Amino acid sequence: MPRYLNPYTDFGFKKLFGEEASRDLLTDFLNQLLPSQHQIASLTLTNAEQLPDQPMERRAIFDLHCISHSGERFIVEMQKARLRYFKDRALFYTTFPIREQAQRGEWDFRLTPIYFIAILDFEYDEQEEARRFRRDVALRDQYGDLFFDKLHFRFLQMPLFNKTEDELESRFDKWCYFLKHLEDMDQIPAILKEPIFEKAFRIAELASLTPQQHRAYEQNLLDYWGSKAALDTAKEEGKLEGKLEVARQLHAMGMEMARIAAATGLDEATLRLRLGEKEGYRP
């Protein structure tokens, strides 16, 4: 049985970052992702679950109103997610903290900076050669110059974080290693024996949960794996359909079945079955 909880579940994510007792963990983690002028001095966590538009999908989203060490106010929207059309949703979600800044009466439309930070346990990059563990995104013009400095995205594709324990250099590296491997650990690695991480391990220990919390976590874990399986299946089906479309085009050009199989990586039996059903092909 695992010793520590899964941080990608709604329960685990909130336990580590969404409770009053873990505010210092959240602050420390976010400061590894934010620029120097927006290092967090204090933050307030609002109840994002009350957002009416998409209540079932915002269970693990934090809306944070922050104050930097220089006194500047800014907003961080932080989430972990495994959702289809993720980029669309990320842009959609940022419209809420933008709209909430509107003021009654006369208003000059000056906005507070917004950071959207997502911890993803899946890869959203479609092309393998373009995959990056971390993507920092901002609005830029056709010359690559920054057009607007108040809307920023930080995407962490956790499956692409491949550093080993010996390769960890920064605090950011350590946090990523902690999140990716937490559920599989049975003790604290030597490199993570720092007060902030030792506290995180204590909070994440399953033995510290009450019976009620444990039942809630187990149910949440089942929901997580069910959702993960469903989306993984949809992704694989999407890949298969893409290969079959190539196969259909090659078949229409008169290419032999053996060559189509070699070109697409699909076996001949699958091709004969699927093309036979959809294209009227008969071997």
ABEGO torsion letter per residue (X at the ends): XBABBBAABAAAAAAAAABAAAAAAAAAAAAAABBAAABBABBBBBBAAABAABAAAAAABBBBBBBBAAGBBBBBBBBBBBBBGAAAAAAAAAAAAAAAABBBEBBAGBBBBBBBBBBBABBABABAAABBABBBBBBBBAAGBBABAABBBBBBBAAABABBAAABABAAAAAAAAAAAAAABABBBAAABBAAAAAAAAAABAAABBAAAAAAAAAAAAAAAAAAAAAAAAAAAAAAAAAAAAAAAAAAAGBBAAAAAAAAGBBAAAAAAAAAAAAGBBX
